[in-house]
Amino acid sequence: MFEISGFDTAGIVSLKRLSLTAALKKARELVEDGCWDVQIVDPTGRVHTSFEEQAA
């Protein structure tokens, strides 16, 4: 399970996706919607923060 988290004007956003592709898509959507400090944590615990340039 990939966990996506970030912040918006209402507070913390926390979501989960089954695949990295789906997590990257959602993370990009959050950034486009104005969220900040968006990150993805993969099943091994690795934190991904630079996904805007990565291919899906």
ZAMARGU-4260 file (C-alpha; in steps of 0.2 Angstrom, whole numbers, plus 5000, padded with zeros to 4 digits):
<rodrens>
0) 5000/5000/5000 | 5006/5017/4995 | 5002/5032/5007 | 5000/5049/5000 | 5000/5064/5012
5) 5001/5083/5012 | 4993/5098/5018 | 4979/5110/5012 | 4970/5125/5019 | 4958/5113/5029
10) 4973/5103/5037 | 4981/5086/5033 | 4977/5076/5018 | 4980/5057/5020 | 4976/5044/5006
15) 4981/5027/5001 | 4983/5018/4984 | 4987/5001/4979 | 5000/5005/4966 | 5014/5017/4963
20) 5006/5023/4947 | 4990/5027/4956 | 4999/5035/4970 | 5009/5046/4958 | 4993/5052/4949
25) 4985/5056/4965 | 5000/5066/4972 | 5001/5076/4956 | 4982/5080/4958 | 4985/5086/4975
30) 4999/5097/4970 | 4989/5104/4956 | 4974/5107/4968 | 4986/5118/4979 | 4992/5106/4992
35) 5009/5107/4999 | 5022/5096/5007 | 5015/5081/4997 | 5024/5065/4999 | 5022/5046/4995
40) 5028/5033/5007 | 5030/5016/4998 | 5028/4999/5007 | 5046/4998/5011 | 5045/5015/5020
45) 5054/5025/5007 | 5048/5043/5006 | 5045/5050/4988 | 5044/5069/4987 | 5049/5073/4969
50) 5036/5065/4958 | 5031/5080/4947 | 5044/5075/4934 | 5042/5056/4935 | 5034/5046/4922
55) 5018/5037/4927
</rodrens>
